[in-house]
Amino acid sequence: MRLICESRGIINRLRPGGRMQNILDSGFQYGVLSAAALCEPLEFRNIKRRNFMREYDVYFTEHPEKLKAEMEASIIKNAKERGFKLPIAMTPLVSHEVKDDEVDSKVLKKLSEESLEAAIAADCERIIVHPMYIGIDSKKLWEENKEFYLILDRIADEKESSIRILLINKGKNINGHLIRGVCAEAEEMVQWVDELNRLAGKKRFACCFDIGTATLCGQNLFEAMVPLGDRLEAVIIRDCDGVTDVAMLSYTACVKGQQTDWLYMIRALRKLEFDGDLIMDFSDTYNAFPDSLRKALLSMAYDVGKFLLWHIDMERMVKSYSKRVLFGAGNMCRAYMKDYGKEYPPLYTCDNNSARWGEEFCGLTIENPEKLKELPEDVAIFICNIYYDEIEGQLREMKLKNPIERFSDEYMATFHMERLKMAADPNAGKGAKA
């Protein structure tokens, strides 16, 4: 999995290099070649509603054919100079607040074509192309989009490019309320992608899933994502309060109401064994911060992204070792044994509490950590305790050459179910045998 920073709202067309370097310095190696990044969100201050498409349209409506050249001269050029990788691109974003008479669909299509050509010139592997829906009758959505996407396929063929074109789930604004729009339902997106690939005669098309849009539309993330299967190649991670269409850093929508269900998102990506692009979109949080604090925010965003990657990859990490032992004999060890104990059994667990050495716990014998020195080097040690740094430091001091991994039950199904039972019955589990 690649962790990618969405550049929209961070990099601008006037000074792309400096902010691009800030992204690199924070830890991100990859960015999105985002067409909307060519307009600074705060540049057009006379526009009351912050709407990236309107700002973008102000600059390119008269000459949409200049987009590719502008992207090459600014973002692509600066990225190559700095070694900033752009594996994925995105066509212009149209806000859900836009009305049918405010955007010319012909301009949008031309901008999408220009974005594709720029992405091919930058050697992008994928491009997220927003479906056309502005000013289109709902009964004609498929036919209009079929023609639109196949034109993009032909452009890619003419350029002899193998770039993948990703459809994305959209919402629909009804009197200020966002409901499920084009490709919001997994069944529809799957049908569109499969039929487009059939018509193209190759696997050109795939899926991108926007977590923020699904949250705003009240969707169950697990049920909405899992049916996409291996068609899912990119996920946009953005937090919101379930009401306002914004791009906030994960875990920052600290208000009451429906918020992002990170548990179901992580469980879905584990189920899919997702190995595509994880795109961090936090442009509204970034622009709310004073300029002097934005570097620190970028570093924080990178850490949050790594945290999500760690949890999404948890099951894959467990499966990657043929032999393992655990360090810790508490709730986290119990959760491991419930979820993975039968399929991936540990040799034993160990604990620093000498009073428990020799005790049986969840079918495992609790051993003295000194026994770890007897392990063959290919046996992995899974730390099952929140004091990760301290325990890893202890293991390093023991000069062990074994792989050391950090296990967490924070987003395991059993973790939440056990706590739900305890909340319902405070006496649950008391007196029960481990």
Phi, psi and omega in degrees: 000139176254139176261119189238139178265123174289124186275344180300127181089352178246299177278138177234166185287339182281319181223066184290328187295314184297313181288329175297320178294324177298320178297315179298316182296334181284344180125337178293133175258342187236147176223170177265132172280082187264122180301323182291346180290347181285353175241129176287123184306331183261005186292318183260078188289344180282352177274117188291315181267126180289108186221107188300326182292321180297315180297318180295317183296326178304321185276328190243359183302316184288329183223066180297338181290351180272355187300311182302313181297321179295319180294320180293322184283338183249280187295309185296316180299312181293325179296317180295321180295328185259356183073026179272118187274139181237077184284343184221143180240169179214137178285169182305141180268131175255121180297150178292347180279346183292137178265160186304325184272005183262347182226135177273117182298331178294321178295317179301316181295319179295319178297323178294318178296317178296321178298319179296315181296323177294320179297320178294319179296330180270005180062034175293146178275332184219157171219130177272119183244114181293132178299153176278129176212344179295121177073014181252131177299137184303330181285344183251008184302312182297312183298316180296316182286326177302312179298317181298311183290326179289332173296317178296323177298318180294322177298316179297321178297317181297329179272002181054043182254145177259017183304142179266137180255119186255127171277154183225147180290136182236156174257171179226128183273118176240102179052044177088358179249133181270123176241174183292127182249210184297133179062016177287326178275133183303321182300317180292316181297319179298316179298316180296312182297314181296319181289321177297320177294323178296315181291326179284339180077019179196170180272072180274326190253148179209193187241147167236141182239124179265110181299320182296315179298316181296321178295316180296330180271004176071030182272149170282115188298324179296311182291330182280333187261318186303319180297344179290337176057218183282003173287339183284115184240351178207145178228129177265120182261112174213140182265155175200173183269009181083358182235312185262133182279089182227167176244098181250155176296139180310138178075013180254355178279073188269060178230162178287156180115188182287123180237178182297130181268086184295328179301308182291327177296312181294318178297322179295315182291328173294315181302320181280352188051048185300133181221031182261217183260128176255110187258118180271114180246109182222035188298325180289322175296317180302313184284346176279342182275147172299150185304323183290346180255357187290328177297318179296323179295319178299319178296320177297318179298321178296317178297320178296318178298317178296324177298315179295318178300318180302313182288322178297323184273003187304310182292322179296323178297316179300317183290339188285348181247140179276334179224146183203156168229161180250153173239110183128138182227058180226211183300323182292322175296317179300318180295320177301313183294326179290322184270323188232357187302321182284316184280326182230069186290134175283159176289321178188179170235160178227164185205152180282348180279103184297336180294342183258357181297132182093347180287148174268131181220116180055035179084004181244150174271132177276121185248163171292133179306337179299337180294340180298336180293343181272354185288142168299152187292344182272001178272124181277145176252118179261117177282117181247062182198142185292346179274060186300310185298315182296316182290319178297321176299320178299315181293323179294322179295335178282358177063031178286140179258005181287152172299137178242121182239156179252117178262146177220142177257012187300326181243026173274147181298321183294325179304312183285324180294319180297321181286332174294320179295319181293324179293324181284326182220098182304338181271355182300133177088344180291129179083354181284148178282142178293000000 
